[in-house]
């Protein structure tokens, strides 16, 4: 049976394994600031989150960072919830099928994107970095 393609879509645990591997590849000095970030894999974003972002189709949101960017944190932030990166399994799987990109590469891209928000980068900042010549 080895070498056969899987017959079931990867579950949340499989997505989490890929996401944790992507987090583990993030180099210092950034990695130091990620130890307390909670990783959550859910099927879809909830209706309240989608509404707050003005998104009607839950398949359009593959990941989301919740928290305050590093540069906005204060010593007076006691009692705040930990920063979280949410990954949305069904949206990721849909994009995986549509794009043909490997699931590992897709999850890694989304994780790195959400980590960028943790460090205070905007979507435009990250797109400029991605588009910059090497």
N, C-alpha and C positions, 0 to 999 in steps of 0.2 A: 504493500500500500504506500510505501514511501515514494515521494516524487509526484503524487497526485495532488491536484489542486484541492484546497479546502472546499467542503460542500456547504458550509455555513458562513454567514457574515461574521467578521470579528466582533466579539462582545466587548463590553465596557472594560473588562479586565485586560483584554488584549490591547485596546487603545491606550489604556493607562501604562502598560509596559512600554509601548512605543514612546509615549510622552515622557515618562521618567528617563528613558534612555536619551531623549533629546535634551532634557534638562541637565543630565549628567555630562553632556558634551559642551555645555556652555562654560567658557574659560573664566579664570580669575581675571580681573578682580570682581567680575559680575556675579560669579557663582556664590561668593560669600553672602551676597544680599538676597539669595533665593532660598536659603535654608528654611525660612519660616513660611514660605508661600505654600498654600494648600492647593493640591491638584484634585479637581472634581470632574468626573466623566458622567454626563447625563445623556439621555436619549435626545432631547431637544431643549432649547431655552424655554422657560415658562412664559406664559402669556404676558405677565407684567413686564418682564425684561424686554420681550419683543416690542410691546407697546411703547416702552420708554425710549427705545432706540428707533422707533418709527419703522419697524420691519414687520411686514404682513406675512411673509412666507418663512416659516421656521427653518426651511432648508437653506436659507441665505446666511445663517449665522453658524459658523463652525467653531468659534471660540470667543471667549470674552474674559477680560481682566477686571476683577473687582478689587478695589482698594485705592490707596493714595500712592501716587508715584513717590519714589525714594526722595526726590528733592523737596517734596511737600510735607514730609513727615516731621514730627516734632517730638521732643521729649515729653510733651504734655498730652500725647495721644494714648493715654492709658484707657483700658477698657474697650478699645476698638477691636472689631473682628479682624482676624488675620487676613492678609491679602490672599486672593484666590484666583486661580486660573481655571476657568470652566471650559471643557471641550464638549462638543455636542456630537455624539456618535452618529446619529442618523444623517445629519448634515455632512459630516466628514465622509461617511460611506458614499453618499450621493455624489459629492464632489470627486471622490476617488474614481467612481465608475465613469463619471462624465469626462474627466480630464485624462485618465490613463496614467497619471503620475502614480508612483508607488505609494502605498499607504504610509510607509515609514517616512518618506520624503514629505508627504502632505502634512502628517501630524507634526513632524519636526518644524515645518514652515509655520504652522499655526502656533505652536508653542513658542517659537522664537519671536513671532509677532506679538504675542501676548506678554512675553517677558519685556519686549521693547516698551510696552505701555507701563509696565512696572517701573521702568527707568525714566518715564516721563516723555517718551517719544510719541509723536502724533502719527496717524496713519500716513500723512504726507511725508513726514520725516523718514519713515521706514521705507516708503516707496522710492524716495530719492536715494536712500542707501542701497536698496536692491538694484536700482537702475544705474548706479554709478559704475564707471569702468573699473575693473580690478587693478 
